[in-house]
Amino acid sequence: MTRRFYPSGTSRSATATVDITARKAGWRYCGLSILDLAPESTHEFATGSTEMAILPLSGSLTVEVEAHSFHLEGRDGIFDAVTDFVYVPVDAEVRITTRAPLRVALCMAEAKRRIDPYRVAAADVKVEVRGGGAGTRQINNFLSADVADADKLIAVEVLTPEGNWSSYPPHKHDETTETEIELEEIYYFGIDGSDGFGFFSCHTSDGEIDDTLTVHDGDVYLVPRGFHGPAAAAPGHTMYYLNVMAGPSTEREWRFCDEPEHAWVRAALEELPPDPRLPMTAATN
């Protein structure tokens, strides 16, 4: 893989604001598309060899797939509410219909097992407050491995209040062992405020990857391997990111290994009181 970081707008295609397929990424499983659709419009596509989670970032929509028609209430924006979503399987024809302007994420993974389409209501999304002190963040486990079915796909949303750190301590999941499962991972960032920014880091022990980046709204980072984190939200600017993961293991599980010299931080953060600003969002706008 030759490219890891896509600043906002640089992964655009004719139909998508973000268009990252597994092939474009240079790996085997993960993909992400972000669509910006006009009011009263229709968008049709075939899933082919990928399974997908259709996740509204702002706006509502109707998803028609096979004999199913699912209405998604959605939300005003990623910093306003937890949202409902729809899972669609491989080899499916999908139609999205909008009423108002819509921004929607298609979280994708190359898959084999076919699962019937389903919708999960926002109220049924497991919201977790993780960490403590300045390391507290909110995880919306809408398609985590322990709450919703898929063949390969794992996807969650993370909200980090201004001034806080997340994806910390640095951790990796680039091989399958007793303590780890190999997973490719995509970070899609949202930053509150037009001039907002944050920071993100990824590195490998062999030094081949050593990235510490300033990230802005709409940026995408691909983690092929190595220790990733922390992600830091600058004071005055809440950070959001959408994580999309998949890998070759027959076990669909998020299992990771902390960077040894920083592993102690995880337990230390858990001993601190959680940030009272969290959770920041719930199932209603």
C-alpha positions as CSV (number, residue, x, y, z in Angstrom):
1,M,0.0,0.0,0.0
2,T,1.5,3.3,-1.0
3,R,-0.9,5.8,0.5
4,R,-2.3,6.0,4.0
5,F,-3.6,9.6,4.5
6,Y,-6.3,11.2,2.4
7,P,-7.0,14.9,3.3
8,S,-10.6,15.9,2.8
9,G,-11.6,15.8,-0.9
10,T,-8.6,13.8,-2.1
11,S,-10.4,10.4,-2.2
12,R,-13.4,11.8,-4.1
13,S,-14.9,10.0,-7.1
14,A,-17.7,10.9,-9.5
15,T,-20.3,9.6,-7.1
16,A,-18.8,9.8,-3.6
17,T,-17.1,12.4,-1.4
18,V,-15.0,9.6,0.0
19,D,-14.4,6.6,-2.2
20,I,-12.0,4.0,-0.6
21,T,-12.4,0.4,-1.8
22,A,-10.2,-2.4,-0.6
23,R,-8.5,-2.4,-4.0
24,K,-7.8,1.4,-3.9
25,A,-6.4,1.0,-0.4
26,G,-4.1,-1.7,-1.5
27,W,-5.3,-4.3,0.9
28,R,-7.9,-7.0,1.0
29,Y,-11.0,-6.3,3.1
30,C,-12.0,-2.7,4.3
31,G,-13.7,0.0,2.4
32,L,-15.6,3.2,3.0
33,S,-17.8,5.5,0.9
34,I,-19.3,8.8,1.9
35,L,-22.2,10.0,-0.2
36,D,-23.6,13.5,-0.3
37,L,-27.1,13.3,-1.9
38,A,-29.5,16.0,-2.8
39,P,-33.1,16.3,-1.5
40,E,-35.7,14.1,-3.2
41,S,-33.1,12.0,-5.0
42,T,-32.4,8.3,-5.5
43,H,-29.1,6.5,-5.5
44,E,-28.9,2.8,-6.6
45,F,-26.0,0.4,-6.4
46,A,-25.1,-3.3,-6.1
47,T,-23.1,-4.5,-3.1
48,G,-21.3,-7.2,-5.1
49,S,-18.7,-8.9,-3.0
50,T,-19.0,-6.5,0.0
51,E,-21.3,-6.4,3.0
52,M,-22.2,-2.9,4.2
53,A,-23.5,-0.9,7.1
54,I,-25.5,2.1,5.8
55,L,-25.0,4.8,8.4
56,P,-26.6,8.3,8.1
57,L,-24.1,11.0,9.2
58,S,-26.7,13.8,8.6
59,G,-30.2,13.5,7.3
60,S,-32.7,10.7,7.0
61,L,-33.3,8.2,4.2
62,T,-35.2,5.1,3.0
63,V,-33.2,2.0,2.1
64,E,-34.8,-0.6,-0.2
65,V,-33.0,-4.0,-0.5
66,E,-34.6,-7.1,-1.8
67,A,-38.1,-7.4,-0.2
68,H,-37.3,-5.0,2.6
69,S,-37.9,-1.3,2.9
70,F,-36.2,0.4,5.9
71,H,-36.7,4.0,7.0
72,L,-33.8,5.5,8.8
73,E,-34.6,8.5,11.0
74,G,-31.0,9.5,11.0
75,R,-29.8,12.6,12.8
76,D,-29.0,16.3,12.3
77,G,-25.3,15.6,12.5
78,I,-22.6,13.4,14.0
79,F,-22.3,15.6,17.1
80,D,-26.1,15.7,17.7
81,A,-27.3,12.1,18.2
82,V,-26.7,8.4,17.9
83,T,-28.3,7.1,14.8
84,D,-30.1,4.0,13.5
85,F,-28.5,2.1,10.6
86,V,-29.1,-0.7,8.1
87,Y,-27.0,-3.8,7.3
88,V,-27.1,-5.1,3.8
89,P,-25.4,-8.3,2.6
90,V,-23.2,-9.3,-0.4
91,D,-24.9,-9.7,-3.8
92,A,-27.7,-7.3,-3.1
93,E,-29.3,-4.5,-5.1
94,V,-29.8,-1.4,-3.0
95,R,-31.9,1.8,-3.5
96,I,-31.4,4.9,-1.3
97,T,-34.1,7.6,-1.4
98,T,-33.8,11.0,0.3
99,R,-36.2,13.7,1.4
100,A,-33.8,16.4,2.5
101,P,-30.0,16.7,2.0
102,L,-28.2,13.6,3.1
103,R,-24.7,12.6,4.0
104,V,-24.4,8.9,4.5
105,A,-21.5,6.4,5.1
106,L,-21.3,3.1,3.5
107,C,-19.0,1.0,5.7
108,M,-17.8,-2.0,3.6
109,A,-16.0,-5.3,4.0
110,E,-15.2,-8.0,1.4
111,A,-17.3,-10.9,2.7
112,K,-18.5,-14.5,1.9
113,R,-21.3,-15.4,4.3
114,R,-24.7,-13.9,3.3
115,I,-26.9,-12.5,6.1
116,D,-30.4,-11.2,5.7
117,P,-30.7,-7.4,5.7
118,Y,-31.7,-5.8,9.0
119,R,-32.2,-2.4,10.7
120,V,-31.0,-1.5,14.2
121,A,-32.8,1.4,15.9
122,A,-30.8,4.2,17.5
123,A,-32.1,3.3,20.9
124,D,-30.6,-0.2,20.6
125,V,-27.1,1.0,19.8
126,K,-24.8,0.2,22.7
127,V,-23.2,3.5,23.9
128,E,-20.1,3.1,26.0
129,V,-18.1,5.6,27.9
130,R,-14.5,4.3,27.9
131,G,-11.4,5.4,29.9
132,G,-11.2,8.2,32.5
133,G,-9.9,11.7,33.0
134,A,-8.5,13.3,29.8
135,G,-8.6,9.8,28.2
136,T,-12.4,9.5,28.4
137,R,-14.3,9.0,25.1
138,Q,-17.7,7.8,23.9
139,I,-18.0,4.7,21.7
140,N,-21.2,4.1,19.7
141,N,-20.9,0.3,19.1
142,F,-23.4,0.1,16.3
143,L,-21.7,-2.8,14.5
144,S,-19.1,-3.9,17.0
145,A,-18.5,-7.7,17.0
146,D,-20.3,-8.3,20.2
147,V,-23.6,-6.6,19.4
148,A,-24.6,-7.0,15.7
149,D,-24.1,-9.7,13.2
150,A,-21.9,-9.5,10.1
151,D,-19.5,-11.8,8.3
152,K,-16.3,-9.7,8.4
153,L,-17.4,-6.1,9.1
154,I,-16.8,-4.3,12.4
155,A,-17.7,-0.6,12.7
156,V,-18.0,1.9,15.6
157,E,-18.2,5.7,16.1
158,V,-16.0,7.5,18.6
159,L,-16.6,11.0,20.1
160,T,-13.7,12.7,21.9
161,P,-14.5,15.9,23.7
162,E,-12.3,19.0,23.2
163,G,-9.0,18.6,24.9
164,N,-9.3,14.8,25.4
165,W,-7.3,11.9,24.0
166,S,-8.6,8.6,22.5
167,S,-7.3,5.5,20.7
168,Y,-4.9,5.5,23.7
169,P,-2.7,3.8,24.6
170,P,-1.3,3.0,21.1
171,H,-2.4,-0.4,20.1
172,K,-2.2,-2.8,17.1
173,H,-4.1,-5.6,15.5
174,D,-2.0,-6.6,12.5
175,E,-1.5,-10.3,13.2
176,T,-3.5,-13.2,14.6
177,T,-2.3,-14.6,17.9
178,E,-3.8,-15.5,21.3
179,T,-4.0,-11.8,22.1
180,E,-4.6,-10.2,18.7
181,I,-6.7,-10.6,15.5
182,E,-5.5,-9.2,12.2
183,L,-7.8,-6.3,11.2
184,E,-7.4,-3.6,8.6
185,E,-8.8,-0.3,9.8
186,I,-10.1,3.0,8.4
187,Y,-10.4,6.3,10.4
188,Y,-12.8,8.9,9.0
189,F,-12.5,12.1,11.0
190,G,-15.1,14.7,11.8
191,I,-14.1,17.9,13.6
192,D,-16.6,20.3,15.2
193,G,-16.0,23.9,13.9
194,S,-15.0,25.0,10.5
195,D,-11.4,25.9,11.6
196,G,-11.1,22.8,13.9
197,F,-8.3,20.2,13.9
198,G,-6.9,17.4,15.9
199,F,-3.9,15.0,15.9
200,F,-3.5,11.4,15.0
201,S,-0.5,9.0,15.2
202,C,0.5,5.6,13.7
203,H,3.9,3.9,13.8
204,T,5.5,0.5,13.4
205,S,8.3,-1.0,15.5
206,D,10.4,-1.4,12.3
207,G,10.1,2.3,11.6
208,E,8.5,1.8,8.2
209,I,5.5,3.8,9.3
210,D,6.0,6.9,11.5
211,D,3.1,9.3,11.0
212,T,2.0,12.0,13.3
213,L,-0.6,14.1,11.5
214,T,-2.8,17.1,11.9
215,V,-6.4,16.0,10.9
216,H,-9.3,18.1,9.8
217,D,-13.0,17.5,9.1
218,G,-13.4,14.9,6.3
219,D,-9.9,13.5,6.5
220,V,-9.3,9.7,6.1
221,Y,-6.4,7.6,7.5
222,L,-5.8,3.9,6.6
223,V,-4.1,1.7,9.2
224,P,-2.6,-1.2,7.4
225,R,-0.5,-2.3,10.5
226,G,1.3,-1.0,13.5
227,F,0.5,0.9,16.7
228,H,-2.1,3.5,16.1
229,G,-3.1,6.3,18.5
230,P,-3.4,8.5,20.2
231,A,-6.0,10.7,18.5
232,A,-6.2,14.1,20.3
233,A,-9.0,16.7,20.0
234,A,-7.7,20.2,20.1
235,P,-9.2,22.5,22.8
236,G,-12.4,24.1,21.4
237,H,-13.0,21.3,18.9
238,T,-14.7,18.0,19.6
239,M,-13.4,15.1,17.5
240,Y,-15.5,12.4,15.8
241,Y,-14.2,9.4,14.0
242,L,-15.8,6.4,12.2
243,N,-13.8,3.2,12.4
244,V,-14.3,0.5,9.8
245,M,-12.4,-2.8,10.4
246,A,-12.2,-6.2,8.7
247,G,-9.7,-9.0,8.3
248,P,-9.0,-12.6,7.3
249,S,-9.8,-14.4,10.5
250,T,-12.8,-16.7,10.8
251,E,-13.3,-15.1,14.2
252,R,-15.1,-11.8,14.0
253,E,-13.6,-10.1,17.0
254,W,-11.8,-7.0,18.0
255,R,-8.7,-8.3,19.8
256,F,-5.6,-6.0,20.1
257,C,-2.2,-5.6,21.7
258,D,-1.2,-2.4,23.5
259,E,2.3,-1.0,22.9
260,P,4.3,-2.5,25.8
261,E,5.9,0.7,27.1
262,H,2.5,2.5,27.3
263,A,0.3,-0.5,28.2
264,W,0.1,0.7,31.9
265,V,-1.9,3.8,30.7
266,R,-5.0,1.8,30.0
267,A,-5.5,0.6,33.7
268,A,-4.4,4.1,35.0
269,L,-7.1,5.8,32.9
270,E,-9.8,3.3,34.1
271,E,-9.0,4.3,37.7
272,L,-9.8,8.0,37.0
273,P,-13.3,9.4,37.1
274,P,-14.9,9.6,33.7
275,D,-15.2,13.0,32.0
276,P,-18.7,14.3,33.1
277,R,-19.3,15.7,29.5
278,L,-19.8,12.1,28.4
279,P,-21.9,10.6,26.9
280,M,-22.2,13.6,24.6
281,T,-25.0,12.1,22.4
282,A,-27.9,9.7,22.8
283,A,-30.6,8.2,20.5
284,T,-32.6,11.4,19.9
285,N,-31.6,14.7,18.3
